[in-house]
Amino acid sequence: MKLISTPLALFCIGTSCLAEQPLSAIDWLNDVVTLPAVQPNPYFTGVPPINGETKPERILIEPLGDAIPDSVGLLPSSVTSLPENLWQNSTTADLTALLARIPNDTLPAIQTLYYSLLLAEAEAPINSGPRADFLKARITALVEFGAVEPALALLQRAGSANKPLFDQWFMLSLLSGDESPACAVLHDQPDLSQSYPSRIFCSARAGDWPMAALTYDSANALNLLTKAEAELLAQFLDPETIETETLPAPPHPMTPLIFRLYEAAGAPLPTRGLPRAYAMADLGNTSGWKARIEAAERLTRSGAVAPNRLIGLYTSRKPAASGGVWDRVAAVQRFDKALVAGKADDVAATLPKAWEMMRSQGLEVAFAQLFSSQLQAFDLPREYRPLTLRIGLLSPAYKTDTDKYTASDSDENFMLHLARGTPDIQLATTDLQTAIAIAFAAKGPARDHEMLLQNGKVGQAILSAAIGLDQASSGNLAGTTASLATLRAVGLEDTARRAALQLLILELFN
């Protein structure tokens, strides 16, 4: 199968960069869709890319010295098309309150927008300080999506070996499975963290058993450890007791350190019932194939893992059994094999099952991203046309993937016009279509967001509109209109179209 990749940004370690096109040392970043600004924008004081084109930009990962950590990002304005004054006129409190409202499950188009906002290089909020509260809130939002790798990259770029950021760096290092650098720093500078369990763990990992034991005894005597921490750290410090002592029941909520201590005790915990970030632990080669697939499905759904990684796991070997995940693997493998072989009859025979399997996991947009362009090259029987059209409309190339289609009913007529940016209200036959058409006819942002934009609070307005659209997807049609109108007004036309198409199509198929 032909793998897809949307180049985003170049990451360089050290001071030299090698690039023919913007690529990333973090695979995750290569597959985030860019957000082209399609028109000059009165709300952006920076100059948007001409015709939505972006230029490769060198980004160096290095300490920022006296720079404000809250301004740190991984994606420059030339990549995101977002202005450098994105956050500058907003307060940290207002922005962190909005970030805390981002829902767990989002429209894929809005999810992409969230990532661009969270990873953008931009001037810090007006009242930013050395505590880096805004950066920490962005890290927390990324971790809620399960996006551990980019969160770690942000922290490392900001200078993670400092007191305000260290605890987040350490916890994310534990989730990534590479805590050695953070532990080495903490062992040398224990005052970086107020967490006694972290200090004990890192002293032991460094081989400083006397210090680990002393810290453990002191913290335990002062009741600074939870029951689970005390029991698990005791076994970590004295592995011979693992065979004679019973492990405590997993606590709620779970912490990355407790999670790793269970692993160290030879009793790794399943991640399915834990927050998404823990699923990263199942992506490693030490996990079984089934666990890796299920983790990749979960993280692909939240945008934390690129669809390429999931399809690589799906097609890496033959299914080990039947039922559940193995049925999905078999269905996708058969469809992928038919595409590669170029046999239209086989593609038609395998498409419905593969689509249904991916849809059952909320992976319709990932399926379209992976397969649409290849699928559209086949001349399938007419009965498959509604499905192939909708797959095309869910793909990043929705305009070119569907340019051969003509509408066969009113829903398709409206969606094809929407894909071209002209969803006339006269074409609407449902309340949702009407709400979308009104938004695309609007000449400016929604009233709720207009004052924010006039006051230069561009990022706050975009973030508010994005959250509003996610909430509107549950039935608030007025909110749908307001959010789409604002996204279009600030130049995020592509995001608005894709979000509106997803609202229509995913509703039709669910």
PATIPA-891230 format. One line per field, with one value per residue (C-alpha): residue number from 1; y, z, x; residue in one letter. Coordinates in steps of 0.5 Angstrom, whole numbers, plus 500, padded with zeros to 3 digits. Example, Ala and Ser with C-alpha at 12.3 -4.5 7.8 and 13.67 -1.06 7.14 Angstrom:
2
kolmi <- (1; 2) .
yy <- (491; 498) .
zz <- (516; 514) .
xx <- (525; 527) .
roti <- (A; S) .
! end
This chain:
510
kolmi <- (1; 2; 3; 4; 5; 6; 7; 8; 9; 10; 11; 12; 13; 14; 15; 16; 17; 18; 19; 20; 21; 22; 23; 24; 25; 26; 27; 28; 29; 30; 31; 32; 33; 34; 35; 36; 37; 38; 39; 40; 41; 42; 43; 44; 45; 46; 47; 48; 49; 50; 51; 52; 53; 54; 55; 56; 57; 58; 59; 60; 61; 62; 63; 64; 65; 66; 67; 68; 69; 70; 71; 72; 73; 74; 75; 76; 77; 78; 79; 80; 81; 82; 83; 84; 85; 86; 87; 88; 89; 90; 91; 92; 93; 94; 95; 96; 97; 98; 99; 100; 101; 102; 103; 104; 105; 106; 107; 108; 109; 110; 111; 112; 113; 114; 115; 116; 117; 118; 119; 120; 121; 122; 123; 124; 125; 126; 127; 128; 129; 130; 131; 132; 133; 134; 135; 136; 137; 138; 139; 140; 141; 142; 143; 144; 145; 146; 147; 148; 149; 150; 151; 152; 153; 154; 155; 156; 157; 158; 159; 160; 161; 162; 163; 164; 165; 166; 167; 168; 169; 170; 171; 172; 173; 174; 175; 176; 177; 178; 179; 180; 181; 182; 183; 184; 185; 186; 187; 188; 189; 190; 191; 192; 193; 194; 195; 196; 197; 198; 199; 200; 201; 202; 203; 204; 205; 206; 207; 208; 209; 210; 211; 212; 213; 214; 215; 216; 217; 218; 219; 220; 221; 222; 223; 224; 225; 226; 227; 228; 229; 230; 231; 232; 233; 234; 235; 236; 237; 238; 239; 240; 241; 242; 243; 244; 245; 246; 247; 248; 249; 250; 251; 252; 253; 254; 255; 256; 257; 258; 259; 260; 261; 262; 263; 264; 265; 266; 267; 268; 269; 270; 271; 272; 273; 274; 275; 276; 277; 278; 279; 280; 281; 282; 283; 284; 285; 286; 287; 288; 289; 290; 291; 292; 293; 294; 295; 296; 297; 298; 299; 300; 301; 302; 303; 304; 305; 306; 307; 308; 309; 310; 311; 312; 313; 314; 315; 316; 317; 318; 319; 320; 321; 322; 323; 324; 325; 326; 327; 328; 329; 330; 331; 332; 333; 334; 335; 336; 337; 338; 339; 340; 341; 342; 343; 344; 345; 346; 347; 348; 349; 350; 351; 352; 353; 354; 355; 356; 357; 358; 359; 360; 361; 362; 363; 364; 365; 366; 367; 368; 369; 370; 371; 372; 373; 374; 375; 376; 377; 378; 379; 380; 381; 382; 383; 384; 385; 386; 387; 388; 389; 390; 391; 392; 393; 394; 395; 396; 397; 398; 399; 400; 401; 402; 403; 404; 405; 406; 407; 408; 409; 410; 411; 412; 413; 414; 415; 416; 417; 418; 419; 420; 421; 422; 423; 424; 425; 426; 427; 428; 429; 430; 431; 432; 433; 434; 435; 436; 437; 438; 439; 440; 441; 442; 443; 444; 445; 446; 447; 448; 449; 450; 451; 452; 453; 454; 455; 456; 457; 458; 459; 460; 461; 462; 463; 464; 465; 466; 467; 468; 469; 470; 471; 472; 473; 474; 475; 476; 477; 478; 479; 480; 481; 482; 483; 484; 485; 486; 487; 488; 489; 490; 491; 492; 493; 494; 495; 496; 497; 498; 499; 500; 501; 502; 503; 504; 505; 506; 507; 508; 509; 510) .
yy <- (500; 507; 511; 518; 523; 531; 534; 539; 542; 540; 538; 539; 536; 541; 546; 543; 541; 537; 538; 537; 538; 540; 533; 531; 527; 526; 521; 524; 531; 529; 527; 533; 537; 544; 549; 554; 561; 562; 569; 576; 576; 583; 579; 577; 582; 578; 576; 570; 565; 567; 562; 558; 555; 554; 554; 550; 553; 551; 549; 548; 544; 548; 551; 558; 562; 568; 567; 566; 558; 560; 562; 556; 552; 546; 549; 556; 561; 559; 552; 553; 560; 562; 569; 570; 574; 569; 569; 576; 580; 574; 573; 566; 565; 566; 561; 556; 556; 554; 549; 545; 545; 541; 535; 528; 526; 531; 532; 530; 537; 540; 536; 538; 545; 544; 540; 546; 551; 547; 546; 553; 558; 565; 570; 569; 571; 578; 576; 570; 569; 564; 559; 557; 556; 557; 552; 547; 547; 546; 540; 537; 538; 534; 529; 528; 527; 522; 526; 524; 525; 532; 534; 532; 535; 542; 541; 539; 546; 550; 547; 542; 541; 547; 547; 549; 544; 538; 534; 534; 532; 527; 524; 524; 521; 515; 514; 514; 509; 513; 516; 515; 523; 526; 521; 523; 530; 529; 525; 531; 536; 533; 540; 540; 536; 536; 529; 524; 518; 521; 522; 515; 512; 516; 515; 507; 507; 511; 506; 510; 505; 509; 515; 512; 508; 514; 518; 512; 512; 519; 520; 514; 516; 523; 520; 523; 517; 514; 506; 504; 508; 506; 498; 499; 503; 498; 492; 496; 497; 490; 486; 479; 481; 481; 473; 474; 480; 481; 487; 493; 494; 499; 506; 511; 515; 512; 516; 514; 512; 507; 505; 504; 501; 495; 494; 493; 488; 484; 485; 490; 493; 493; 500; 500; 503; 508; 515; 515; 517; 510; 507; 509; 504; 498; 501; 498; 492; 488; 489; 483; 485; 485; 490; 494; 495; 496; 502; 505; 505; 509; 514; 514; 516; 522; 524; 522; 517; 518; 513; 510; 507; 504; 501; 498; 494; 492; 489; 487; 479; 475; 475; 470; 468; 471; 476; 483; 486; 480; 481; 488; 486; 481; 486; 491; 487; 484; 491; 493; 487; 488; 496; 494; 488; 493; 489; 493; 487; 485; 492; 492; 486; 488; 495; 495; 490; 494; 501; 498; 495; 502; 505; 501; 504; 511; 511; 513; 519; 515; 510; 516; 519; 512; 510; 515; 517; 510; 508; 514; 511; 505; 505; 501; 498; 504; 501; 503; 510; 513; 510; 512; 519; 520; 517; 522; 528; 525; 525; 531; 532; 532; 537; 533; 526; 528; 532; 527; 526; 529; 529; 523; 526; 532; 530; 529; 536; 540; 536; 537; 544; 545; 541; 547; 552; 554; 551; 555; 555; 553; 547; 545; 540; 539; 543; 542; 543; 550; 552; 550; 554; 560; 560; 560; 566; 570; 576; 576; 572; 570; 576; 572; 572; 579; 583; 578; 579; 586; 586; 582; 576; 571; 565; 565; 567; 561; 556; 558; 557; 550; 548; 551; 547; 540; 542; 544; 537; 534; 538; 546; 548; 556; 554; 550; 556; 561; 557; 555; 563; 565; 560; 562; 569; 568; 564; 557; 556; 549; 547; 550; 545; 539; 540; 541; 535; 531; 533; 531; 525; 522; 523; 520; 514; 513) .
zz <- (500; 499; 505; 506; 509; 510; 511; 517; 520; 521; 527; 528; 534; 535; 531; 524; 519; 513; 509; 502; 505; 512; 516; 523; 528; 531; 526; 529; 527; 519; 519; 522; 517; 516; 516; 510; 511; 504; 504; 507; 514; 518; 525; 523; 524; 521; 513; 512; 507; 499; 497; 503; 501; 506; 506; 510; 516; 520; 528; 533; 539; 544; 551; 550; 555; 558; 553; 556; 556; 555; 548; 546; 540; 535; 529; 526; 523; 516; 518; 522; 518; 525; 527; 532; 536; 537; 545; 546; 548; 552; 560; 562; 566; 560; 556; 561; 563; 555; 555; 560; 557; 551; 550; 550; 544; 538; 531; 527; 523; 530; 533; 528; 529; 537; 535; 531; 537; 542; 538; 535; 536; 538; 543; 550; 554; 556; 564; 563; 568; 570; 572; 565; 567; 560; 557; 562; 561; 553; 555; 560; 554; 549; 554; 555; 547; 549; 545; 549; 544; 542; 549; 551; 545; 547; 554; 552; 548; 553; 558; 562; 567; 571; 577; 574; 568; 571; 574; 568; 564; 569; 569; 561; 561; 565; 560; 554; 557; 557; 564; 564; 563; 567; 573; 572; 573; 579; 582; 581; 583; 588; 589; 582; 585; 591; 589; 594; 590; 584; 588; 591; 584; 581; 587; 586; 579; 579; 584; 590; 594; 601; 599; 596; 603; 607; 603; 603; 611; 612; 607; 610; 617; 615; 611; 605; 601; 599; 601; 594; 593; 600; 598; 591; 592; 598; 593; 588; 593; 595; 589; 593; 597; 590; 591; 598; 598; 595; 590; 592; 588; 583; 585; 582; 579; 576; 576; 571; 577; 580; 573; 572; 579; 577; 571; 575; 579; 574; 574; 568; 568; 562; 559; 556; 562; 564; 560; 553; 555; 558; 551; 549; 553; 549; 542; 544; 541; 548; 548; 544; 537; 539; 545; 540; 535; 540; 543; 536; 534; 541; 539; 532; 534; 538; 533; 537; 532; 525; 521; 517; 524; 525; 518; 519; 525; 521; 515; 519; 520; 519; 524; 530; 531; 529; 533; 535; 533; 529; 524; 523; 522; 517; 513; 512; 510; 505; 502; 502; 498; 493; 492; 491; 486; 482; 482; 482; 483; 489; 492; 491; 495; 501; 501; 506; 511; 512; 512; 517; 521; 522; 523; 529; 532; 530; 525; 519; 517; 518; 513; 508; 509; 508; 502; 499; 493; 491; 492; 487; 482; 481; 477; 482; 481; 482; 489; 492; 489; 496; 500; 496; 495; 503; 504; 499; 502; 509; 506; 506; 499; 499; 493; 488; 491; 489; 483; 478; 482; 481; 486; 486; 492; 496; 501; 496; 492; 499; 501; 494; 494; 501; 499; 494; 499; 496; 501; 499; 504; 498; 497; 505; 507; 514; 520; 520; 513; 514; 520; 516; 510; 514; 517; 510; 508; 514; 512; 519; 525; 530; 535; 541; 538; 534; 541; 542; 535; 535; 542; 538; 542; 536; 539; 545; 539; 535; 541; 543; 537; 536; 543; 541; 535; 539; 543; 538; 534; 540; 537; 538; 531; 533; 536; 530; 525; 530; 530; 523; 521; 526; 523; 516; 518; 521; 515; 517; 511; 510; 517; 517; 511; 513; 520; 517; 512; 518; 522; 516; 514; 521; 523; 517; 518; 525) .
xx <- (500; 502; 504; 501; 505; 504; 510; 510; 516; 524; 527; 534; 538; 544; 546; 546; 540; 539; 533; 530; 523; 521; 521; 521; 525; 519; 515; 508; 509; 510; 503; 499; 495; 497; 492; 493; 490; 486; 486; 489; 486; 484; 485; 492; 498; 503; 503; 500; 503; 502; 496; 497; 504; 509; 516; 521; 523; 529; 527; 533; 532; 536; 536; 532; 536; 532; 526; 519; 517; 510; 512; 516; 513; 515; 511; 513; 507; 510; 507; 501; 499; 497; 500; 505; 501; 496; 496; 500; 493; 490; 491; 494; 488; 483; 487; 488; 481; 479; 484; 481; 475; 477; 473; 476; 473; 473; 472; 478; 478; 478; 483; 488; 487; 488; 494; 496; 494; 498; 504; 505; 511; 507; 508; 507; 500; 500; 502; 506; 512; 517; 512; 510; 503; 501; 506; 504; 497; 498; 502; 497; 492; 497; 497; 490; 490; 495; 501; 506; 512; 510; 509; 516; 519; 516; 518; 525; 525; 523; 529; 526; 531; 528; 524; 517; 517; 521; 515; 512; 518; 519; 512; 512; 519; 516; 510; 515; 519; 526; 526; 534; 536; 530; 533; 540; 538; 534; 539; 544; 539; 534; 531; 528; 522; 518; 516; 519; 517; 521; 527; 527; 526; 531; 536; 535; 536; 542; 545; 545; 541; 543; 540; 534; 533; 534; 529; 524; 525; 524; 518; 515; 515; 513; 507; 509; 508; 501; 500; 501; 507; 510; 509; 511; 517; 519; 519; 523; 528; 528; 527; 527; 521; 517; 516; 513; 509; 503; 502; 497; 491; 492; 490; 486; 488; 494; 500; 506; 511; 506; 505; 512; 513; 508; 512; 518; 515; 514; 506; 505; 498; 493; 492; 485; 482; 487; 488; 490; 497; 499; 497; 504; 507; 503; 506; 513; 516; 516; 508; 504; 501; 494; 496; 500; 494; 489; 494; 495; 487; 486; 492; 490; 483; 486; 491; 497; 499; 499; 495; 501; 503; 497; 496; 503; 501; 495; 499; 505; 503; 497; 492; 493; 486; 479; 474; 475; 481; 483; 477; 479; 486; 483; 479; 484; 489; 484; 482; 489; 491; 486; 488; 495; 493; 489; 483; 476; 472; 476; 476; 469; 468; 473; 471; 465; 467; 474; 470; 465; 471; 474; 468; 467; 473; 471; 477; 473; 477; 484; 481; 480; 486; 490; 486; 481; 486; 488; 480; 478; 482; 477; 471; 467; 459; 454; 452; 459; 458; 455; 460; 466; 464; 463; 470; 473; 469; 473; 480; 485; 484; 477; 476; 480; 478; 471; 471; 469; 462; 456; 450; 445; 441; 440; 445; 450; 449; 449; 456; 459; 457; 460; 467; 467; 466; 459; 453; 447; 442; 437; 440; 439; 434; 436; 437; 444; 445; 442; 446; 452; 450; 448; 455; 458; 454; 456; 461; 465; 466; 460; 458; 461; 468; 468; 470; 476; 478; 478; 482; 487; 486; 486; 488; 483; 477; 480; 480; 473; 470; 474; 471; 464; 464; 466; 460; 455; 456; 452; 446; 447; 446; 446; 453; 455; 454; 457; 464; 464; 463; 469; 473; 472; 473; 480; 482; 481; 477; 479; 478; 471; 470; 473; 469; 462; 463; 465; 459; 454; 458; 459; 452; 450; 454; 452) .
roti <- (M; K; L; I; S; T; P; L; A; L; F; C; I; G; T; S; C; L; A; E; Q; P; L; S; A; I; D; W; L; N; D; V; V; T; L; P; A; V; Q; P; N; P; Y; F; T; G; V; P; P; I; N; G; E; T; K; P; E; R; I; L; I; E; P; L; G; D; A; I; P; D; S; V; G; L; L; P; S; S; V; T; S; L; P; E; N; L; W; Q; N; S; T; T; A; D; L; T; A; L; L; A; R; I; P; N; D; T; L; P; A; I; Q; T; L; Y; Y; S; L; L; L; A; E; A; E; A; P; I; N; S; G; P; R; A; D; F; L; K; A; R; I; T; A; L; V; E; F; G; A; V; E; P; A; L; A; L; L; Q; R; A; G; S; A; N; K; P; L; F; D; Q; W; F; M; L; S; L; L; S; G; D; E; S; P; A; C; A; V; L; H; D; Q; P; D; L; S; Q; S; Y; P; S; R; I; F; C; S; A; R; A; G; D; W; P; M; A; A; L; T; Y; D; S; A; N; A; L; N; L; L; T; K; A; E; A; E; L; L; A; Q; F; L; D; P; E; T; I; E; T; E; T; L; P; A; P; P; H; P; M; T; P; L; I; F; R; L; Y; E; A; A; G; A; P; L; P; T; R; G; L; P; R; A; Y; A; M; A; D; L; G; N; T; S; G; W; K; A; R; I; E; A; A; E; R; L; T; R; S; G; A; V; A; P; N; R; L; I; G; L; Y; T; S; R; K; P; A; A; S; G; G; V; W; D; R; V; A; A; V; Q; R; F; D; K; A; L; V; A; G; K; A; D; D; V; A; A; T; L; P; K; A; W; E; M; M; R; S; Q; G; L; E; V; A; F; A; Q; L; F; S; S; Q; L; Q; A; F; D; L; P; R; E; Y; R; P; L; T; L; R; I; G; L; L; S; P; A; Y; K; T; D; T; D; K; Y; T; A; S; D; S; D; E; N; F; M; L; H; L; A; R; G; T; P; D; I; Q; L; A; T; T; D; L; Q; T; A; I; A; I; A; F; A; A; K; G; P; A; R; D; H; E; M; L; L; Q; N; G; K; V; G; Q; A; I; L; S; A; A; I; G; L; D; Q; A; S; S; G; N; L; A; G; T; T; A; S; L; A; T; L; R; A; V; G; L; E; D; T; A; R; R; A; A; L; Q; L; L; I; L; E; L; F; N) .
! end
